[in-house]
Each structure stands twice: as structure tokens, then as C-alpha cells.
Amino acid sequence: MSASDAAYFDLLKGLVLSVRDKPQGRDIALSILDVGLRGEQRDWLSAHGAVISEAEWEFDMPASMNTPSHFRSLLARPFLPKYFPGHDVYLHIDADAWVHDWSTIEIYLTAASEGKLAITPQIDRSYNTLYKRPRRYRRTQNYRSFEWSYGWKTADRLGRNPILNCGVFALSSDAPHWEAWAAAIQRALSRRTFMPRKGWPNLYFKLIEQTAMNYVVFGEKAPSTFLPAWCNWFCAHASPKIDRDTNLLVEPHAPYQPIGIVHLAGKDFQNHPFELESLNGPSIKTRLRYEDINGLQPPT
């Protein structure tokens, strides 16, 4: 399950192909939230077995926020069972991510079938964020996101927790998290309706649905299980290595676990040429989109 507008379609196409090209993904249900796709793009998705639904505004947005239309997809995430009914478990993957190792999909689905939110924190021994000079606590993104949405008391209580990235998560259809998530978004929006802002874009507004899910997990103790970073690998935080015998992307450090989902979030990282160190050969320079990695030839 994912979402896209026309501008992100090439990335979404890579995600869909990364699923359909694998034997286990040929018949799995695909659902796409449309926030501005063109007709031929919808046709391509339909030809690959995707069910498409146009995202609506699920919340009354303050006029002062001047919210862009594609933001509908973020605010629609707590309502995925409404848009695509009939499934036991929902696995969402952002359009700027793609499936590299199918075993990771099974991990998400199995964990969610037990009634827990399966999600990956943005922390790992390889991530550059771990080695930078730390910011003062009240200047961190996580603290300011909680403060923006729920006030300083909540930020002081929850801002030290790792960020749970909502770009990839799995959740059963009957889990109470969906309703709690929507209520947390509404609470944040209601608070901001009466408070001044500096104008769009506002980073903390764009993170409102992710902050709300973090609030549900850390503040309301919703049942959750945290998966390792290779289940949702942030290439902006650490470049993977590559096994040239198999052309598998792997963690930068031993034991070189294959990366399950490659996530290219961040400005310009979708087209960024990465210098990949090889476990067994010379380095190569390539983008990390699905079509680029899938098109690599074995070394001669």
C-alpha cells in the first residue's frame, strides 16, 4: 500500500515493480491512494493489479495553513481500512522506498498479525546522526515536533524517544491504533488552529501524522514492536554496501545483513549517486532506485 501524485509516479513505479518482480509479490494485493495521478499513470497501476482510491481530506484543515493537496495522503493513513476494506493486515510503504529482500515483508506482516504496530525506529549503529555533535535537547527535531503538536510538557516527556518512521509500517485492520492515531492528529490540528505559524512549509506540520503515531506509541503505550534498521533503511543516514556476487545491498558493518526495504527519503536522495563500497570487489557509483540496482550486471 502506498500513495502518490503525478510527480512521484516514477518512484511509485519502482516500488510496484520491486513487489511484482518477486515471486512472493506477484499476487499480493496492491492499494494506491491517488493524490494527483494522471490517467495513463492510473492505467499502468491498474494493469499491474493495483486498486486505486482517491484520497479525501479526512480533517478540517485551518485555512491559514494553506495545505498542499498531496498532504491528503499523509492525513488519510489512519483511515486505510476505510479506503481499502477487506484485508486482515495493512502494510504501508512510502513511494520513495522499495522492497529489496522479501523476507522483511514477512517480518512486518507477521508482527502486525499479532495485534502490534510493526515499525522501525530511525536509529542504527551505522547512521551518521549517531556520530554528529548532539544538539541541545530542546532544539532536536523530535522535541520540537512534539512541542509543536502537543505542547512543551508532552515534548519534555516524550521527546527523548527515537523517531518511529511512518514511511513503512504494518498494522492489523482491527487494531485500536487506527482510531487513536486519528484522534492524536485531530488533537494536534485543533491546537494549531488557534496558534500563529510562520507560513508554509512548516517542517513540524509536515511531520504531524508521524508525530501523532509516535505519541500513540510512547504516550498512550499502544502495543508495538520495533524492527531493526535494515527493515526500513534510511540511505540519507548511511550508505549501504553491496555484495557484488549477488548485487544485494547490505548493512555497512558486519554481519552485513541484506537490507530489506530501501528508503530514499530526503531532499534529492532519490537521484543522488551513491559511492557503494563492495564486500568483494571495486566500489561502484550508482543511484539507489529500484531500476538502477535491479539493472546492475554481475562483475566480469
Phi and psi in degrees as a GROMACS rama.xvg file:
@    title "Ramachandran Plot"
@    xaxis  label "Phi"
@    yaxis  label "Psi"
@TYPE xy
-153.178  -169.445  SER-2
-152.813  154.397  ALA-3
-166.935  157.849  SER-4
-111.62  -173.85  ASP-5
-63.1972  -36.7307  ALA-6
-67.657  -29.4322  ALA-7
-96.5743  5.18259  TYR-8
-61.6499  -39.0666  PHE-9
-59.3963  -37.9916  ASP-10
-68.814  -43.5367  LEU-11
-59.9227  -39.5621  LEU-12
-59.0958  -42.3838  LYS-13
-61.7471  -41.1734  GLY-14
-60.815  -48.3208  LEU-15
-60.7649  -45.7949  VAL-16
-65.1372  -34.3015  LEU-17
-66.4126  -22.5035  SER-18
-86.4092  -52.6768  VAL-19
-69.133  -25.1116  ARG-20
-75.1044  -11.3023  ASP-21
-98.452  140.942  LYS-22
-53.6419  -39.9085  PRO-23
-71.6794  -17.4631  GLN-24
-103.179  2.51669  GLY-25
-67.7475  -31.6726  ARG-26
-115.508  3.8295  ASP-27
-70.2011  146.264  ILE-28
-66.7679  133.613  ALA-29
-118.454  131.181  LEU-30
-130.578  133.775  SER-31
-127.691  127.433  ILE-32
-84.9456  124.395  LEU-33
-93.8945  120.829  ASP-34
-124.867  34.0504  VAL-35
132.706  29.7582  GLY-36
-74.6132  151.26  LEU-37
-85.3884  164.373  ARG-38
-58.4775  -45.1058  GLY-39
-67.9777  -27.4314  GLU-40
-72.4975  -41.2781  GLN-41
-62.1373  -39.4927  ARG-42
-61.8898  -42.4057  ASP-43
-62.3933  -43.6037  TRP-44
-63.6814  -42.4841  LEU-45
-61.9269  -39.6537  SER-46
-63.4298  -23.2216  ALA-47
-99.1161  17.7592  HIS-48
83.0611  15.573  GLY-49
-85.9249  141.616  ALA-50
-94.4452  130.289  VAL-51
-116.845  135.895  ILE-52
-137.625  137.069  SER-53
-80.1827  127.981  GLU-54
-71.6606  139.558  ALA-55
-106.374  169.09  GLU-56
-79.4263  110.478  TRP-57
-85.5721  -11.7418  GLU-58
-132.388  151.577  PHE-59
-77.6313  111.45  ASP-60
-87.7923  132.732  MET-61
-56.6265  131.894  PRO-62
-58.0189  -31.4601  ALA-63
-65.8291  -17.7569  SER-64
-80.6135  -16.2623  MET-65
48.5983  52.0048  ASN-66
-70.9469  128.056  THR-67
-67.6016  151.918  PRO-68
-64.4629  -31.8243  SER-69
-68.5113  -13.6933  HIS-70
-65.7895  -15.4175  PHE-71
-55.4  -36.0682  ARG-72
-66.7178  -36.1436  SER-73
-67.7705  -45.016  LEU-74
-75.9082  -12.2627  LEU-75
-87.4705  -9.27113  ALA-76
-59.1879  -37.7847  ARG-77
-69.1861  -4.24136  PRO-78
-116.134  19.106  PHE-79
-57.0528  -40.1992  LEU-80
-62.4019  -25.6528  PRO-81
-73.2617  -41.884  LYS-82
-71.8588  -34.2673  TYR-83
-133.462  74.0831  PHE-84
-71.7792  162.911  PRO-85
99.9321  7.07982  GLY-86
-113.963  147.21  HIS-87
-78.4827  -37.7611  ASP-88
-134.144  140.901  VAL-89
-115.704  127.03  TYR-90
-116.347  116.843  LEU-91
-101.326  136.207  HIS-92
-133.886  125.606  ILE-93
-59.0845  153.392  ASP-94
-65.4694  -22.0761  ALA-95
-92.0394  22.6344  ASP-96
-129.086  162.195  ALA-97
-151.922  158.898  TRP-98
-88.5796  121.031  VAL-99
-102.903  -42.7081  HIS-100
-128.39  115.713  ASP-101
-63.8303  -25.7002  TRP-102
-57.6032  -27.7116  SER-103
-65.6123  -37.1149  THR-104
-59.6959  -42.8397  ILE-105
-63.5672  -35.7196  GLU-106
-62.8657  -47.8534  ILE-107
-59.5822  -48.3501  TYR-108
-66.5898  -40.9695  LEU-109
-65.6496  -43.615  THR-110
-63.3439  -41.4616  ALA-111
-70.4737  -30.5497  ALA-112
-66.6758  -15.9515  SER-113
-87.0145  6.94778  GLU-114
89.9225  8.81134  GLY-115
-108.211  153.646  LYS-116
-75.1466  123.146  LEU-117
-98.9848  117.954  ALA-118
-153.574  157.037  ILE-119
-114.311  124.982  THR-120
-70.6608  151.034  PRO-121
-84.6777  60.1563  GLN-122
-139.98  142.96  ILE-123
-168.006  154.136  ASP-124
-62.744  -19.6912  ARG-125
-93.1916  -16.1059  SER-126
-70.8908  135.74  TYR-127
-64.6998  -22.9855  ASN-128
-62.3299  -23.0878  THR-129
-76.1013  -22.2105  LEU-130
-109.725  -2.09544  TYR-131
-77.3574  158.089  LYS-132
-59.6677  124.921  ARG-133
-67.1368  142.079  PRO-134
-78.6563  158.8  ARG-135
-59.0305  141.343  ARG-136
-49.2211  -45.8601  TYR-137
-78.5929  4.15065  ARG-138
-109.261  1.4165  ARG-139
-74.0106  153.946  THR-140
-59.4928  -41.9497  GLN-141
-65.3802  -44.9308  ASN-142
-60.0435  -47.3152  TYR-143
-68.6929  -30.8329  ARG-144
-65.9406  -45.529  SER-145
-65.4402  -40.6359  PHE-146
-63.0219  -44.0636  GLU-147
-60.7694  -40.9378  TRP-148
-85.8172  -35.436  SER-149
-133.966  -1.31098  TYR-150
98.7324  164.76  GLY-151
-68.8224  -29.5123  TRP-152
-64.4556  -43.3909  LYS-153
-66.9516  -39.9677  THR-154
-61.5921  -41.2981  ALA-155
-63.6202  -32.4378  ASP-156
-82.6516  -36.0649  ARG-157
-114.587  -12.7427  LEU-158
-68.5564  -14.0738  GLY-159
-82.8609  -10.6797  ARG-160
-73.0937  154.23  ASN-161
-66.589  153.551  PRO-162
-75.5591  125.496  ILE-163
-90.9959  117.744  LEU-164
-84.0915  121.914  ASN-165
-84.1849  5.00778  CYS-166
-67.3667  -24.5391  GLY-167
-140.315  122.475  VAL-168
-158.809  159.582  PHE-169
-133.088  144.621  ALA-170
-157.547  137.669  LEU-171
-71.3838  154.66  SER-172
-64.5958  -29.6786  SER-173
-99.9191  11.9901  ASP-174
-69.2456  143.008  ALA-175
-71.2949  -10.9344  PRO-176
-59.619  -36.179  HIS-177
-57.6377  -50.9433  TRP-178
-66.1076  -41.1819  GLU-179
-64.2713  -38.019  ALA-180
-63.4385  -47.6568  TRP-181
-61.1316  -41.8799  ALA-182
-64.5004  -36.9468  ALA-183
-68.7303  -37.1911  ALA-184
-64.0163  -45.524  ILE-185
-61.7772  -38.7337  GLN-186
-61.4216  -43.9643  ARG-187
-65.9899  -43.3509  ALA-188
-63.935  -40.4339  LEU-189
-63.6589  -38.2662  SER-190
-65.7473  -42.2489  ARG-191
-75.4463  -19.919  ARG-192
-55.9774  -33.7783  THR-193
-105.501  13.3885  PHE-194
-122.846  141.772  MET-195
-68.4335  154.802  PRO-196
-139.714  165.504  ARG-197
-89.9052  -4.05209  LYS-198
109.998  159.486  GLY-199
-78.2497  142.045  TRP-200
-86.8877  148.633  PRO-201
-121.305  115.02  ASN-202
-54.3833  -43.0064  LEU-203
-73.842  -29.3013  TYR-204
-67.105  -41.8563  PHE-205
-66.8004  -19.5337  LYS-206
-99.6513  12.6992  LEU-207
-62.4178  -40.1536  ILE-208
-72.5492  -33.1878  GLU-209
-70.6554  -42.4837  GLN-210
-61.1846  -38.4569  THR-211
-64.0011  -42.4617  ALA-212
-65.1082  -39.9511  MET-213
-61.485  -37.1245  ASN-214
-64.6789  -42.6121  TYR-215
-61.6261  -39.7501  VAL-216
-74.6421  -52.3155  VAL-217
-86.5328  -32.4615  PHE-218
-88.8482  -36.8778  GLY-219
-106.724  0.942359  GLU-220
60.3173  38.4303  LYS-221
-64.3207  137.693  ALA-222
-57.8151  126.527  PRO-223
-147.342  157.585  SER-224
-133.508  131.766  THR-225
-97.593  123.495  PHE-226
-93.7299  157.28  LEU-227
-68.6485  161.565  PRO-228
-60.3966  -29.9914  ALA-229
-68.7441  -8.72438  TRP-230
-81.1046  -11.8123  CYS-231
-160.522  79.1216  ASN-232
-84.2264  121.102  TRP-233
-87.8539  101.44  PHE-234
-66.4765  -23.4848  CYS-235
-67.115  -22.8942  ALA-236
-95.0645  -25.1415  HIS-237
-163.523  126.409  ALA-238
-72.1122  131.855  SER-239
-72.3708  171.1  PRO-240
-102.453  175.296  LYS-241
-134.358  138.318  ILE-242
-92.8818  105.676  ASP-243
-72.1288  -15.8283  ARG-244
-68.8904  -31.6183  ASP-245
-119.539  -9.95035  THR-246
58.7733  31.3509  ASN-247
-89.0174  134.766  LEU-248
-78.2127  137.03  LEU-249
-134.429  166.97  VAL-250
-57.9097  152.394  GLU-251
-69.7484  -17.9188  PRO-252
-123.968  155.321  HIS-253
-55.9167  142.811  ALA-254
-89.8716  19.436  PRO-255
60.1074  52.1717  TYR-256
-61.4769  130.782  GLN-257
-58.467  139.843  PRO-258
-78.4211  132.951  ILE-259
-84.5662  -51.4257  GLY-260
-126.049  125.145  ILE-261
-93.2234  121.201  VAL-262
-115.102  121.656  HIS-263
-107.646  34.6921  LEU-264
-65.7799  149.735  ALA-265
116.181  151.707  GLY-266
-61.0282  121.899  LYS-267
69.4761  3.84453  ASP-268
-72.7246  -18.9941  PHE-269
-65.5284  -27.8288  GLN-270
-114.752  8.18136  ASN-271
-73.1603  129.362  HIS-272
-80.3959  117.789  PRO-273
-94.7823  140.393  PHE-274
-92.5958  105.301  GLU-275
-96.1338  119.713  LEU-276
-71.5365  141.246  GLU-277
-101.388  146.415  SER-278
-73.8421  -21.3771  LEU-279
-151.311  44.5962  ASN-280
169.745  -172.157  GLY-281
-71.4828  156.784  PRO-282
-65.6105  155.812  SER-283
-130.877  153.254  ILE-284
-112.214  123.047  LYS-285
-159.947  154.487  THR-286
-68.5979  164.889  ARG-287
-110.191  21.5401  LEU-288
-68.7468  159.79  ARG-289
-58.0752  -45.8031  TYR-290
-64.7646  -29.3656  GLU-291
-74.4421  -46.8087  ASP-292
-71.086  -40.5165  ILE-293
-65.3177  -25.9993  ASN-294
-89.8171  -0.211983  GLY-295
-65.9434  137.246  LEU-296
-93.2124  149.226  GLN-297
-61.3052  148.062  PRO-298
-65.3776  147.569  PRO-299
